[in-house]
Amino acid sequence: MRYLFAALTIVSAGFCSADYVITVPNAKKILNQEFKADYMWEAGTKANVRTWLAYGLNQDFEIALTSETVSPRDTICSFDLSYSIAYPFVNKIPGLSVGMIDGCNSSRDGRHFYLATSYDVGMVGQYNGNTPMTVVLGGFFGSMNGPFVGVTIPYTETFRMLVEHDTKHITAGFELKPAKEASIRWMFRDQSVMWSVGFSGSF
């Protein structure tokens, strides 16, 4: 565990999920002994900064260490857990997962649980590399209640559109993957513009 906290500190200082559409979880688990780090911020402010460092504990469980900067001097740390019940199979079987967000009950949304399904729709095209479109449906329970939905639409193997509704806000944006292990996102929520950078790998 100390290695995870050390990695979170290093990544956050540099550029730093359960895997997410943008902020809502989907039913696709990070592979065993692999990690995914994300650093997301709102343009024009030193607040509203979020970091994730997720790690695949085994074939079914995933843990994510998280932090959220709610003001320039106030940062909240917590953790998320997820368990994969079923894995998606393109055009045939949806994925299914359950999990807990903010296990420390310290964030603005508080501790809540979720049930998520992900369905991969096969897309055969000249440019998208046969990358499937993913549709996510689910619900939050606990201090945050309500349904959520998300969609990822690939235009090419390295560029896709993202849209989600997390029961409170609609967020949309684009993701560019300059390398298999890296991603850059440009997103819009209400009147805000957000950016994120991510990196994945294995220990």
C-alpha positions as CSV (number, residue, x, y, z in Angstrom):
1,M,0.0,0.0,0.0
2,R,2.8,2.4,0.7
3,Y,3.9,2.1,-2.9
4,L,0.5,3.2,-4.1
5,F,0.6,6.3,-1.9
6,A,4.1,7.1,-3.0
7,A,3.1,6.7,-6.7
8,L,0.1,9.0,-6.1
9,T,2.3,11.7,-4.7
10,I,4.8,11.5,-7.6
11,V,2.1,11.5,-10.3
12,S,0.1,14.4,-8.6
13,A,3.3,16.5,-8.4
14,G,4.0,15.8,-12.1
15,F,0.8,15.6,-14.1
16,C,-1.5,13.3,-12.6
17,S,-9.9,4.9,-12.2
18,A,-12.1,2.4,-11.1
19,D,-12.3,3.2,-14.8
20,Y,-14.6,6.1,-15.6
21,V,-16.4,7.7,-18.6
22,I,-15.4,11.1,-17.2
23,T,-16.4,11.0,-13.5
24,V,-19.1,8.2,-13.5
25,P,-17.9,4.6,-13.2
26,N,-18.3,2.0,-15.8
27,A,-18.1,-1.8,-15.6
28,K,-14.7,-2.2,-17.1
29,K,-12.1,-3.1,-14.5
30,I,-8.4,-2.2,-14.7
31,L,-6.5,-5.4,-15.4
32,N,-4.7,-7.3,-12.6
33,Q,-1.6,-5.5,-11.4
34,E,-2.1,-2.6,-13.7
35,F,-2.7,1.0,-12.7
36,K,-4.3,4.1,-14.2
37,A,-3.6,7.7,-13.0
38,D,-5.6,10.8,-13.9
39,Y,-5.3,14.4,-13.0
40,M,-8.3,16.7,-13.8
41,W,-8.6,20.4,-13.3
42,E,-10.9,23.3,-14.1
43,A,-9.4,26.0,-16.2
44,G,-9.0,29.4,-14.6
45,T,-9.1,28.2,-10.9
46,K,-6.9,26.6,-8.4
47,A,-9.8,24.7,-6.9
48,N,-11.8,21.8,-8.4
49,V,-8.7,19.7,-9.0
50,R,-9.2,15.9,-8.8
51,T,-6.7,13.1,-8.9
52,W,-7.2,9.3,-9.1
53,L,-4.7,6.5,-8.9
54,A,-6.5,3.1,-9.5
55,Y,-4.9,-0.3,-9.2
56,G,-6.2,-3.8,-10.2
57,L,-5.8,-5.9,-7.0
58,N,-6.8,-9.1,-8.7
59,Q,-9.2,-10.4,-11.4
60,D,-12.2,-8.9,-9.7
61,F,-11.3,-6.1,-7.3
62,E,-10.0,-2.6,-7.9
63,I,-9.0,0.2,-5.5
64,A,-8.5,3.9,-6.3
65,L,-6.8,6.5,-4.1
66,T,-8.4,9.9,-4.7
67,S,-7.9,13.5,-3.8
68,E,-10.0,16.6,-4.4
69,T,-8.9,20.2,-4.0
70,V,-12.0,22.2,-3.0
71,S,-10.1,25.4,-2.3
72,P,-6.5,26.5,-2.8
73,R,-5.7,25.4,0.8
74,D,-8.1,22.5,1.3
75,T,-7.5,19.1,-0.3
76,I,-9.6,16.0,0.6
77,C,-8.2,12.5,0.3
78,S,-10.2,9.2,0.1
79,F,-10.5,5.9,-1.7
80,D,-12.9,4.1,-4.0
81,L,-13.5,0.3,-4.3
82,S,-15.1,-1.7,-7.1
83,Y,-15.9,-5.3,-7.8
84,S,-16.6,-6.7,-11.3
85,I,-19.4,-9.2,-11.4
86,A,-19.4,-9.8,-15.2
87,Y,-17.2,-8.5,-18.0
88,P,-18.6,-7.1,-21.3
89,F,-18.4,-9.0,-24.5
90,V,-18.9,-6.8,-27.6
91,N,-22.5,-6.9,-29.0
92,K,-23.5,-9.8,-26.7
93,I,-23.0,-9.5,-22.9
94,P,-22.9,-6.3,-20.8
95,G,-20.4,-5.8,-18.0
96,L,-21.7,-5.4,-14.5
97,S,-19.9,-4.0,-11.5
98,V,-20.7,-2.6,-8.0
99,G,-18.6,-0.3,-5.9
100,M,-18.1,2.4,-3.3
101,I,-17.0,6.0,-3.9
102,D,-15.4,8.1,-1.1
103,G,-14.9,5.4,1.5
104,C,-13.7,8.0,4.0
105,N,-16.9,10.0,3.6
106,S,-14.9,13.2,3.2
107,S,-15.8,14.6,-0.2
108,R,-18.5,17.1,-1.0
109,D,-20.7,14.3,-2.4
110,G,-20.0,12.0,0.6
111,R,-19.8,8.2,0.7
112,H,-22.0,6.5,-1.9
113,F,-22.4,3.2,-3.7
114,Y,-23.1,2.3,-7.2
115,L,-24.3,-0.3,-9.6
116,A,-23.0,0.1,-13.2
117,T,-23.6,-1.8,-16.5
118,S,-21.5,-1.3,-19.6
119,Y,-22.5,-2.4,-23.1
120,D,-20.0,-2.4,-25.9
121,V,-21.4,-1.8,-29.4
122,G,-19.2,-3.0,-32.2
123,M,-18.4,-0.3,-34.8
124,V,-16.8,-1.3,-38.0
125,G,-15.2,1.6,-39.8
126,Q,-12.3,2.6,-42.0
127,Y,-10.8,4.9,-39.3
128,N,-12.0,3.9,-35.9
129,G,-9.9,0.6,-35.8
130,N,-13.1,-1.4,-35.0
131,T,-13.1,0.2,-31.6
132,P,-16.5,-0.3,-29.9
133,M,-18.8,2.4,-28.6
134,T,-19.5,2.0,-24.9
135,V,-22.9,2.8,-23.3
136,V,-22.9,3.0,-19.5
137,L,-26.1,2.9,-17.3
138,G,-26.2,2.8,-13.5
139,G,-27.3,4.3,-10.3
140,F,-25.8,5.9,-7.2
141,F,-27.1,5.0,-3.7
142,G,-26.2,6.6,-0.3
143,S,-25.4,10.3,0.3
144,M,-25.7,10.8,-3.5
145,N,-28.7,9.1,-5.1
146,G,-30.0,8.9,-8.7
147,P,-29.3,7.3,-12.1
148,F,-26.3,8.1,-14.2
149,V,-25.5,7.5,-17.9
150,G,-22.4,7.8,-20.1
151,V,-21.4,7.2,-23.7
152,T,-18.0,7.0,-25.4
153,I,-18.0,7.3,-29.2
154,P,-14.7,6.5,-31.0
155,Y,-13.9,8.5,-34.2
156,T,-10.5,6.8,-34.6
157,E,-8.4,4.5,-32.5
158,T,-6.9,7.5,-30.8
159,F,-9.7,10.1,-30.7
160,R,-13.2,9.7,-29.1
161,M,-16.1,11.8,-27.8
162,L,-17.3,11.5,-24.2
163,V,-20.7,12.4,-22.7
164,E,-22.1,11.7,-19.3
165,H,-24.8,12.7,-16.8
166,D,-23.9,12.1,-13.1
167,T,-27.3,12.9,-11.7
168,K,-26.3,16.5,-11.2
169,H,-24.4,17.7,-14.3
170,I,-24.0,17.0,-18.0
171,T,-20.3,16.8,-19.0
172,A,-19.1,16.4,-22.5
173,G,-15.7,16.4,-24.1
174,F,-13.1,14.8,-26.3
175,E,-10.2,12.4,-25.6
176,L,-7.0,12.1,-27.5
177,K,-4.6,9.2,-26.9
178,P,-1.1,10.2,-28.2
179,A,0.2,6.9,-27.0
180,K,-1.5,3.7,-25.8
181,E,-0.5,4.5,-22.2
182,A,-1.4,8.2,-22.2
183,S,-4.6,10.3,-22.7
184,I,-5.5,14.0,-22.8
185,R,-9.1,15.2,-22.3
186,W,-10.8,18.5,-23.0
187,M,-14.3,18.8,-21.4
188,F,-17.2,21.1,-20.8
189,R,-19.6,21.3,-17.8
190,D,-22.1,24.1,-17.4
191,Q,-20.0,27.2,-18.0
192,S,-16.7,25.5,-17.0
193,V,-13.9,24.2,-19.2
194,M,-11.9,21.2,-17.7
195,W,-8.8,19.4,-18.7
196,S,-7.3,16.1,-17.7
197,V,-4.2,14.0,-18.4
198,G,-3.8,10.3,-17.7
199,F,-1.3,7.6,-17.8
200,S,-1.6,3.8,-17.4
201,G,0.9,1.0,-16.9
202,S,1.8,-2.0,-14.8
203,F,3.9,-2.7,-11.8
